[in-house]
Amino acid sequence: MVTRGTDPAQLSYLSGDQLYVGVFVVLDIPWFKHNFTLNSFKVRSAEQLAELRGLKLARYQFDPSRSDPMPKDAAAAAPAGPVDTPAAEAQAPVDASPEARVKLQRQAVIQQRRENVEQVERAFVKATAVMKSMNRNIFSKPKETLEEMGVLVGDLVDAFLDSPEATLHVMSEKAGGEDVYFHSLNVSILAMMLAKDLDFTHEQAREMSLGALLHDIGLSEIPDRVVRKPTSEATKAERNFRATHVELGVAIGKRVGLSAQALSVLEQHHEFADGSGYPKGLKAADMTPGARLVSLINYYDNLCNPTDISKALTPHEALSYMFSQCRAKFDPRYLQLLIRSLGVHPPGSIVQLSNDAFAVVTSVNPKKPLRPWVLVYDEAVPKDEAVMVNLEEDESMRIVKSIRPALLSPKVAAYLNPRKRVTYFFDGSNPGSAGAKP
């Protein structure tokens, strides 16, 4: 991943210890895995230097021709090798008891988990900012914006399709919000999560994801008062007007140069497998695979995040409703995969554990969905130090049932902070590794 203007043949490498203020770095990792605006830039401050080292890359690419001369102390620094010893074990006293070592090691895993979650949340915030910028520029600079979207989507697709285990996280209140862009990002992320197991090629996944990010672009042509009005309060004329966003979106997509595959997602994201959708009443055989997938995910996310938030279903309720009440609307293979991947208790679900404690499901590994990570309510533990448990590894606890957030006491609700709107992002690292970094 080399930025334009940088000749790959001119690149060299430094260890983390050899980085210095004035070096021109070229990060060879996807944009959503770091917090810098660009993938290549000159380091201007000690703060940037510290953040770069915090990425803990095995080596860092840099362009000598665009860098300041290397200080002697940086040139002499020994390459930083990987540290495989868990932090807690390394810090444990030599004479520590086995129980103390286990406790310290568990604390290290949880701390590493917190750092992973914080970095995923920063990546999510960055992705939404990129989305906003692209949506602002899609009309004035269509060609350039479409190229930028292609890079964004390409990175995400590579991460999902090439990662052995992508962990899906629910975003905290500080990372998420009420923004309309979150719906498009949710749909794209969840669809990409399923694409690998549906044997989509990288190209199919890329075009499907591009269509997913832009599937509601036609809403930009409809007055905000109509778009944001709850369906139950809208007149028939307003509902019909809102439904024209499909045709309006396709027209915009053609104008900016979307491919036929991406356009099919815009055109068919409200169609259903049984022919009950709109605007053409297509059936499954007439829909593209990408459109069938986005139609499913779009429906799920709209149940969890409707315009009238008082009508929102929990992720658990949404999946249960889709399976029991309207499964004929969806490709059965796709629906079964969504349920299997999100688990019985998807990220964002409030649950009761076998020890009677309440918890919120914070992330799920689609390969092991029945044993997710949970954040547990404990009034004896401060909220910012809340216990995080990987149920895959802690067999002493299991989820007993899902709980509606409205049934929680004010104290428990304030602690677990159930989201009004559920937003997702992911970590492509192996969740089983304490040292994994997103």
Buried (B, 14 or more C-beta within 10 A) or exposed (E): BBEEEBEEEEBEEBBBBBBBBBBBBBBBEBBBBBBBEEBBBBBEEEEBBEBBBBBEBEBBBBBEEBBEEBBEEBEEBEEBEEEEEBBBEEEBEEEBEEEEBBBBBBBBBBBBBBEBBBBBBBBBBBBBEBBEEBBEBBEEBBEEBBEBBBBBBBBBBBBBBEBEBBBBBBBBEEBBBEBBBBBBBBBBBBBBBBBBBBEBEBEBBBBBBBBBBBBBBBBBBBEEEBBEBEEEEBEEEBEEBBBBBBBBBBEBBEEBEBBEBBBBBBBBBBBBBBBEBEBBEBBBEBBBBBBBBBBBBBBBBBBBBBBEEEEBBBBBBBBBBBBEEBBEBBBEEBBEBBBBBBBBBBBBBBBBBEEEBBBBBBBBBBEBBEBBBBBBBBEEEEEEEBEBBBBBEEEEBEBEEBBEBEEBEEEBBEBBBBBEBBBBBBBBBBBEEBBBBB
